[in-house]
Amino acid sequence: MESMLNKLKSTVTKVTADVTSAVMGNPVTREFEVGRHIASGGPGMCWRIYNGTKKSTKQEVAVFVFDKKMIDKYQKFEKDQIIDSLKRGVQQLTRLRHPRLLTVQHPLEESRDCLAFCTEPVFASLSNVLGQWDNLPSPVPNDIKEYKLFDVETKYGLLQMSEGLSFLHSGVKMVHGNLCPENIILNKSGAWKIMGFDFSISSTNPSDAEPKYTCKEWEPNLPPLCLPNPEYLAPEYILSVSCDSASDMYSLGVVMHAIFNEGKPVFQVNKHDIFKSFSRQLDQLSSMSPALLNKIPEEVRDHVKMLLSVTPNVRPDADQMTKIPFFDDVGAVTLQYFDSLFQRDNLQKSQFYKGLPKVLPKLPKRVVVYRILPALTSEFVNPDMVPFVLPNVLLIAEECTKEEYVRLILPDLTPVFKQQEPVQILLIFLQKMDLLLTKTPAEDIKNSVLPMVYRALEAPSVQIQELCLNIIPTFANLIDYPSMKNSLIPRIKSACLQTSSLAVRVNSLVCLGKILEYLDKWFVIDEILPFLQQIPSREPAVLMGILGIYKCTFSHKKLGIPKEHLATKSLPHLVSLSIDNNLNLNQFNSFMMVIRDMLSRMEAEHKTKLEQLHIMQEQQRSINISNPGSQSEETKSPPSSGNQIDDIFGSTGVNGKENGSAAAAAASQPNRMSLTLEEKQRLAKEQEQAAKLRSQQPLAPQTIKPAATTNSQTKDLTSSLLNNMTSLNSLSLANTARPAPVQGTTMSAFPSSSPMVGSMGASVSNGFNPPMGFHAGGMGMGMRPTGPGLYGGMATTTSTPNFGALTQNQAPMGQTNKAPDLSALDNLFTPSKPKVTLNQLGPTATAGPNTPWLNQFGSAQNAQTQMQGATVGMGGVPSGFGMQANPFFSPQNFSQPAAAPSMNQSGVKHSASVNNDLKDLFG
């Protein structure tokens, strides 16, 4: 490990020393920070290329450095010739400005040790890419060693060279004179640029149509850096000492040959005997064999053969080369269009960007990321173009790694996240939200991405809100829980309550239903379910959305609803919604299915609890029987009224379970079973109630004789009651036909649907028929007992069985059956006796599916007629629903005509596709 660190240290020290020794003292270092050595290029590969940054703006640049130590072996005049040649080339490059020429950022600076100038960021020279690694750092950088040119890069690079030569020949009237791979630079985005104007020749008559160029004779005694590369020179340079623009075209042909032949030129030149080499080369070019060009693509082979022609007039010019079919490649044309975008108007750009997604998959990733992406992100400064550019940028982001996305794309996207106009920007981001949340770092998600989602939920556009609500469930698993709980859910709730669009309201409910699984149980119970009761509208789609959230919460294994919440909040809400007139039969059935499931689970859980209490009570009774001397005075006190009711009706209630006193007895015994804190508190309350019962006057035990069975007890009680009703007809109540009770049988627990009608046609009430209106919601209508023997001293909080079970279904209205005289019931209403509420005498039985109350309230008119004829009791509440009443029923609903199903109660706009949005939630 230590040896590796020492090796790394020595390498870093050596590189730093090289940079320091090469650039130290050069004026370039005043404005630019010089980085690591990355490439080499220029005539004879003499320029070392370093990456760097401008100190003032942090702009990235490339620093070209020529170390004068390289020419220490030459004489002083030769050194001066080399320096002058290099200076001339850089100065000429600095004066020329064209997209196909290397852009100089800082002119040449000379110091005692080096020459240096700065250009646009550079990757490497074409010579480096083709395998010539002279003057490169050791070891050779992997990005250069592994670099392979793609076809589209080759085609477009050669097209760029042709365009650059066309500019020189036609615009500047100049011959480059040394076009070769070492003078072709690939910038950081992959574009090919021309440099190395050391041996360029300007026209002697630039104003004439036919320019003339003066060529210098080849001088073999000059240092190689003072001569062009002979392997890429046209034969006329050496043999006839002449040149023109066609000479550069020959050089282009040799470059094309080298690209397709692993960097090898057409001929190897013996630099010591160059004239002989060129003479032999001339003969070979005159009779060129097909094998010489067999590696060149067939569609451009003929053009390369013409470029390598001995006769300059046969060679095509640069302008003609830009138009050959070889360059009509879709990728090359696309890249060419990007280079000319600054000339296009917004309409042309928008049309181009619309078709770009079809082209991007056909291009290599390197070309897309380093050539196309920078051109796209530069358009973000134009808001009108962002909706056309953004889909392409996000398409590229999908193919990038997370590191590439964060380094190359996210910095340009961050300002776009905050743009609110045009509105299409927000829509595009929402559609790609999974991509953004997957590749964006958590801090940027919190600061940039999620605020954009929040703005979408609060946007004035209904379409954006709908799209946002539809998309949120697809990436909800990627949102951190605090953000979802504190920011996202409140905005969804607000959108649902404040919108005037039915589609937004329904989509809000569907969205909540789909993301319930990512929330915890108590947050749903405390925040989501109470919110459902605040929703003002009653459209079927909204009601089904509410039902869906209840159903998902109730049935989800992670969530669930406690039975206390079911009984006090969920079921009352659902029952009230289920009878809405806007629901059709299938929707009503869906409500009833969920309600029945909730009731079944609540019944099962509570029954289990009561069974446990019953077992504890039995154990305590066994202990008391086996240890009679150890009973406390409280245990020996007279039995409570609840126990006396048990003696009358048997030891079981309507559900076959011990009630009242059993719970109290069980509550008085500690440490029987492990109960929850909530159940212990409830048992403590029941124990207090039991203590109050024991302190009150008990029922006189001599008035009722215990019977052997429940049926016999019922028969004895019924007979006793009927015997006390003999004077009823002679008092204020009219005589009404009643069916006689059947002795020895249990009578129906459901009252008749038809009220009792007196002689004047008014409904009468005797406490046992439905019009009496015993409401189960806890209203305090009292019944006076006939004497102190049966009901004297009855405690007002005692739970007793349902008296509705003591009546028999009555005959339909219009039938007359002779009934026993019940006039004695008027004794129950004398003002001198204490009251006990019927609600305290037992729980109300629930109406079964065959209950005929639907006929009674079949229409608003019928219901209203019966309500007018019913006796008003229970503190002014009209009777009429009898023992079938439940805590969630509002009688006044039946006194008004039913609303039309199509009525829009909240003024919410309807959407045709609303019901389809519920399929995912409810199946």
Secondary structure in CASP SS format (residue, H / E / C, confidence):
PFRMAT SS
TARGET T0000
AUTHOR 0000-0000-0000
METHOD secondary structure of the structure
MODEL  1
M C 1.00
E H 1.00
S H 1.00
M H 1.00
L H 1.00
N H 1.00
K H 1.00
L H 1.00
K H 1.00
S H 1.00
T H 1.00
V H 1.00
T H 1.00
K H 1.00
V H 1.00
T H 1.00
A H 1.00
D H 1.00
V H 1.00
T H 1.00
S H 1.00
A H 1.00
V H 1.00
M C 1.00
G C 1.00
N C 1.00
P C 1.00
V H 1.00
T H 1.00
R H 1.00
E H 1.00
F E 1.00
E E 1.00
V E 1.00
G E 1.00
R E 1.00
H E 1.00
I E 1.00
A E 1.00
S E 1.00
G E 1.00
G C 1.00
P H 1.00
G H 1.00
M H 1.00
C C 1.00
W E 1.00
R E 1.00
I E 1.00
Y E 1.00
N E 1.00
G E 1.00
T E 1.00
K E 1.00
K C 1.00
S C 1.00
T C 1.00
K C 1.00
Q C 1.00
E E 1.00
V E 1.00
A E 1.00
V E 1.00
F E 1.00
V E 1.00
F E 1.00
D E 1.00
K H 1.00
K H 1.00
M H 1.00
I H 1.00
D C 1.00
K C 1.00
Y C 1.00
Q C 1.00
K H 1.00
F H 1.00
E H 1.00
K H 1.00
D H 1.00
Q H 1.00
I H 1.00
I H 1.00
D H 1.00
S H 1.00
L H 1.00
K H 1.00
R H 1.00
G H 1.00
V H 1.00
Q H 1.00
Q H 1.00
L H 1.00
T H 1.00
R H 1.00
L C 1.00
R C 1.00
H C 1.00
P C 1.00
R C 1.00
L E 1.00
L C 1.00
T C 1.00
V E 1.00
Q E 1.00
H E 1.00
P E 1.00
L E 1.00
E E 1.00
E E 1.00
S C 1.00
R C 1.00
D C 1.00
C E 1.00
L E 1.00
A E 1.00
F E 1.00
C E 1.00
T E 1.00
E C 1.00
P C 1.00
V E 1.00
F E 1.00
A E 1.00
S E 1.00
L H 1.00
S H 1.00
N H 1.00
V H 1.00
L C 1.00
G C 1.00
Q C 1.00
W C 1.00
D C 1.00
N C 1.00
L C 1.00
P C 1.00
S C 1.00
P C 1.00
V C 1.00
P C 1.00
N H 1.00
D H 1.00
I H 1.00
K H 1.00
E C 1.00
Y C 1.00
K C 1.00
L C 1.00
F C 1.00
D H 1.00
V H 1.00
E H 1.00
T H 1.00
K H 1.00
Y H 1.00
G H 1.00
L H 1.00
L H 1.00
Q H 1.00
M H 1.00
S H 1.00
E H 1.00
G H 1.00
L H 1.00
S H 1.00
F H 1.00
L H 1.00
H H 1.00
S H 1.00
G H 1.00
V H 1.00
K C 1.00
M E 1.00
V E 1.00
H C 1.00
G C 1.00
N C 1.00
L C 1.00
C C 1.00
P H 1.00
E H 1.00
N H 1.00
I E 1.00
I E 1.00
L E 1.00
N E 1.00
K C 1.00
S C 1.00
G C 1.00
A C 1.00
W E 1.00
K E 1.00
I E 1.00
M C 1.00
G C 1.00
F H 1.00
D H 1.00
F H 1.00
S C 1.00
I E 1.00
S E 1.00
S C 1.00
T C 1.00
N C 1.00
P C 1.00
S C 1.00
D C 1.00
A C 1.00
E C 1.00
P C 1.00
K C 1.00
Y C 1.00
T C 1.00
C C 1.00
K C 1.00
E C 1.00
W C 1.00
E C 1.00
P C 1.00
N C 1.00
L C 1.00
P C 1.00
P H 1.00
L H 1.00
C H 1.00
L C 1.00
P C 1.00
N C 1.00
P H 1.00
E H 1.00
Y H 1.00
L C 1.00
A C 1.00
P H 1.00
E H 1.00
Y H 1.00
I H 1.00
L H 1.00
S C 1.00
V C 1.00
S C 1.00
C C 1.00
D C 1.00
S H 1.00
A H 1.00
S H 1.00
D H 1.00
M H 1.00
Y H 1.00
S H 1.00
L H 1.00
G H 1.00
V H 1.00
V H 1.00
M H 1.00
H H 1.00
A H 1.00
I H 1.00
F C 1.00
N C 1.00
E C 1.00
G C 1.00
K C 1.00
P C 1.00
V C 1.00
F C 1.00
Q C 1.00
V C 1.00
N C 1.00
K H 1.00
H H 1.00
D H 1.00
I H 1.00
F H 1.00
K H 1.00
S H 1.00
F H 1.00
S H 1.00
R H 1.00
Q H 1.00
L H 1.00
D H 1.00
Q H 1.00
L H 1.00
S H 1.00
S C 1.00
M C 1.00
S C 1.00
P H 1.00
A H 1.00
L H 1.00
L H 1.00
N C 1.00
K C 1.00
I C 1.00
P C 1.00
E H 1.00
E H 1.00
V H 1.00
R H 1.00
D H 1.00
H H 1.00
V H 1.00
K H 1.00
M H 1.00
L H 1.00
L C 1.00
S C 1.00
V C 1.00
T C 1.00
P H 1.00
N H 1.00
V H 1.00
R C 1.00
P C 1.00
D C 1.00
A H 1.00
D H 1.00
Q H 1.00
M H 1.00
T C 1.00
K C 1.00
I C 1.00
P H 1.00
F H 1.00
F H 1.00
D C 1.00
D C 1.00
V H 1.00
G H 1.00
A H 1.00
V H 1.00
T H 1.00
L H 1.00
Q H 1.00
Y H 1.00
F H 1.00
D H 1.00
S C 1.00
L H 1.00
F H 1.00
Q H 1.00
R C 1.00
D C 1.00
N H 1.00
L H 1.00
Q H 1.00
K H 1.00
S H 1.00
Q H 1.00
F H 1.00
Y H 1.00
K H 1.00
G H 1.00
L H 1.00
P H 1.00
K H 1.00
V H 1.00
L H 1.00
P H 1.00
K H 1.00
L C 1.00
P C 1.00
K H 1.00
R H 1.00
V H 1.00
V H 1.00
V H 1.00
Y H 1.00
R H 1.00
I H 1.00
L H 1.00
P H 1.00
A H 1.00
L H 1.00
T H 1.00
S H 1.00
E H 1.00
F H 1.00
V H 1.00
N C 1.00
P C 1.00
D C 1.00
M C 1.00
V H 1.00
P H 1.00
F H 1.00
V H 1.00
L H 1.00
P H 1.00
N H 1.00
V H 1.00
L H 1.00
L H 1.00
I H 1.00
A H 1.00
E H 1.00
E H 1.00
C C 1.00
T C 1.00
K H 1.00
E H 1.00
E H 1.00
Y H 1.00
V H 1.00
R H 1.00
L H 1.00
I H 1.00
L H 1.00
P H 1.00
D H 1.00
L H 1.00
T H 1.00
P H 1.00
V H 1.00
F H 1.00
K C 1.00
Q C 1.00
Q C 1.00
E C 1.00
P C 1.00
V C 1.00
Q H 1.00
I H 1.00
L H 1.00
L H 1.00
I H 1.00
F H 1.00
L H 1.00
Q H 1.00
K C 1.00
M H 1.00
D H 1.00
L H 1.00
L H 1.00
L H 1.00
T H 1.00
K H 1.00
T C 1.00
P C 1.00
A H 1.00
E H 1.00
D H 1.00
I H 1.00
K H 1.00
N H 1.00
S H 1.00
V H 1.00
L H 1.00
P H 1.00
M H 1.00
V H 1.00
Y H 1.00
R H 1.00
A H 1.00
L H 1.00
E C 1.00
A C 1.00
P C 1.00
S C 1.00
V H 1.00
Q H 1.00
I H 1.00
Q H 1.00
E H 1.00
L H 1.00
C H 1.00
L H 1.00
N H 1.00
I H 1.00
I H 1.00
P H 1.00
T H 1.00
F H 1.00
A H 1.00
N H 1.00
L H 1.00
I C 1.00
D C 1.00
Y H 1.00
P H 1.00
S H 1.00
M H 1.00
K H 1.00
N H 1.00
S H 1.00
L H 1.00
I H 1.00
P H 1.00
R H 1.00
I H 1.00
K H 1.00
S H 1.00
A H 1.00
C H 1.00
L H 1.00
Q H 1.00
T C 1.00
S C 1.00
S E 1.00
L H 1.00
A H 1.00
V H 1.00
R H 1.00
V H 1.00
N H 1.00
S H 1.00
L H 1.00
V H 1.00
C H 1.00
L H 1.00
G H 1.00
K H 1.00
I H 1.00
L H 1.00
E H 1.00
Y H 1.00
L C 1.00
D C 1.00
K H 1.00
W H 1.00
F H 1.00
V H 1.00
I H 1.00
D H 1.00
E H 1.00
I H 1.00
L H 1.00
P H 1.00
F H 1.00
L H 1.00
Q C 1.00
Q C 1.00
I C 1.00
P C 1.00
S C 1.00
R C 1.00
E C 1.00
P H 1.00
A H 1.00
V H 1.00
L H 1.00
M H 1.00
G H 1.00
I H 1.00
L H 1.00
G H 1.00
I H 1.00
Y H 1.00
K H 1.00
C H 1.00
T H 1.00
F H 1.00
S H 1.00
H C 1.00
K C 1.00
K C 1.00
L C 1.00
G C 1.00
I C 1.00
P C 1.00
K H 1.00
E H 1.00
H H 1.00
L H 1.00
A H 1.00
T H 1.00
K H 1.00
S H 1.00
L H 1.00
P H 1.00
H H 1.00
L H 1.00
V H 1.00
S H 1.00
L H 1.00
S H 1.00
I C 1.00
D C 1.00
N C 1.00
N C 1.00
L C 1.00
N C 1.00
L H 1.00
N H 1.00
Q H 1.00
F H 1.00
N H 1.00
S H 1.00
F H 1.00
M H 1.00
M H 1.00
V H 1.00
I H 1.00
R H 1.00
D H 1.00
M H 1.00
L H 1.00
S H 1.00
R H 1.00
M H 1.00
E H 1.00
A H 1.00
E H 1.00
H H 1.00
K H 1.00
T H 1.00
K H 1.00
L H 1.00
E H 1.00
Q H 1.00
L H 1.00
H H 1.00
I H 1.00
M H 1.00
Q H 1.00
E H 1.00
Q H 1.00
Q H 1.00
R H 1.00
S H 1.00
I H 1.00
N H 1.00
I H 1.00
S H 1.00
N C 1.00
P H 1.00
G H 1.00
S H 1.00
Q C 1.00
S C 1.00
E H 1.00
E H 1.00
T H 1.00
K H 1.00
S C 1.00
P C 1.00
P C 1.00
S C 1.00
S H 1.00
G H 1.00
N H 1.00
Q H 1.00
I H 1.00
D H 1.00
D H 1.00
I H 1.00
F H 1.00
G C 1.00
S C 1.00
T C 1.00
G C 1.00
V C 1.00
N C 1.00
G C 1.00
K C 1.00
E C 1.00
N C 1.00
G C 1.00
S H 1.00
A H 1.00
A H 1.00
A H 1.00
A H 1.00
A H 1.00
A H 1.00
S C 1.00
Q C 1.00
P C 1.00
N C 1.00
R C 1.00
M C 1.00
S C 1.00
L C 1.00
T C 1.00
L H 1.00
E H 1.00
E H 1.00
K H 1.00
Q H 1.00
R H 1.00
L H 1.00
A H 1.00
K H 1.00
E H 1.00
Q H 1.00
E H 1.00
Q H 1.00
A H 1.00
A H 1.00
K H 1.00
L H 1.00
R H 1.00
S H 1.00
Q C 1.00
Q C 1.00
P C 1.00
L C 1.00
A C 1.00
P H 1.00
Q H 1.00
T H 1.00
I C 1.00
K C 1.00
P C 1.00
A C 1.00
A C 1.00
T C 1.00
T H 1.00
N H 1.00
S H 1.00
Q H 1.00
T H 1.00
K H 1.00
D H 1.00
L H 1.00
T H 1.00
S H 1.00
S H 1.00
L H 1.00
L H 1.00
N H 1.00
N C 1.00
M C 1.00
T C 1.00
S C 1.00
L C 1.00
N C 1.00
S C 1.00
L C 1.00
S C 1.00
L C 1.00
A C 1.00
N C 1.00
T C 1.00
A C 1.00
R C 1.00
P C 1.00
A C 1.00
P C 1.00
V C 1.00
Q C 1.00
G C 1.00
T C 1.00
T C 1.00
M C 1.00
S C 1.00
A C 1.00
F C 1.00
P C 1.00
S C 1.00
S C 1.00
S C 1.00
P C 1.00
M E 1.00
V E 1.00
G C 1.00
S C 1.00
M C 1.00
G C 1.00
A C 1.00
S E 1.00
V E 1.00
S C 1.00
N C 1.00
G C 1.00
F C 1.00
N C 1.00
P H 1.00
P H 1.00
M H 1.00
G C 1.00
F C 1.00
H C 1.00
A C 1.00
G C 1.00
G C 1.00
M C 1.00
G C 1.00
M C 1.00
G E 1.00
M E 1.00
R C 1.00
P C 1.00
T C 1.00
G C 1.00
P C 1.00
G C 1.00
L C 1.00
Y C 1.00
G C 1.00
G C 1.00
M C 1.00
A C 1.00
T C 1.00
T C 1.00
T C 1.00
S C 1.00
T C 1.00
P C 1.00
N C 1.00
F H 1.00
G H 1.00
A H 1.00
L H 1.00
T C 1.00
Q C 1.00
N C 1.00
Q C 1.00
A C 1.00
P C 1.00
M C 1.00
G C 1.00
Q C 1.00
T C 1.00
N C 1.00
K C 1.00
A C 1.00
P C 1.00
D C 1.00
L C 1.00
S H 1.00
A H 1.00
L H 1.00
D H 1.00
N H 1.00
L H 1.00
F H 1.00
T C 1.00
P C 1.00
S C 1.00
K C 1.00
P C 1.00
K C 1.00
V E 1.00
T E 1.00
L H 1.00
N H 1.00
Q H 1.00
L H 1.00
G C 1.00
P C 1.00
T C 1.00
A C 1.00
T C 1.00
A C 1.00
G C 1.00
P C 1.00
N C 1.00
T C 1.00
P C 1.00
W H 1.00
L H 1.00
N H 1.00
Q H 1.00
F C 1.00
G C 1.00
S C 1.00
A H 1.00
Q H 1.00
N H 1.00
A H 1.00
Q H 1.00
T H 1.00
Q H 1.00
M H 1.00
Q H 1.00
G H 1.00
A C 1.00
T C 1.00
V E 1.00
G E 1.00
M C 1.00
G C 1.00
G C 1.00
V E 1.00
P E 1.00
S C 1.00
G C 1.00
F C 1.00
G H 1.00
M H 1.00
Q H 1.00
A C 1.00
N C 1.00
P C 1.00
F C 1.00
F C 1.00
S C 1.00
P H 1.00
Q H 1.00
N H 1.00
F H 1.00
S H 1.00
Q C 1.00
P C 1.00
A C 1.00
A C 1.00
A C 1.00
P C 1.00
S C 1.00
M C 1.00
N C 1.00
Q C 1.00
S C 1.00
G C 1.00
V C 1.00
K E 1.00
H C 1.00
S C 1.00
A C 1.00
S C 1.00
V C 1.00
N H 1.00
N H 1.00
D H 1.00
L H 1.00
K H 1.00
D H 1.00
L H 1.00
F H 1.00
G C 1.00
END
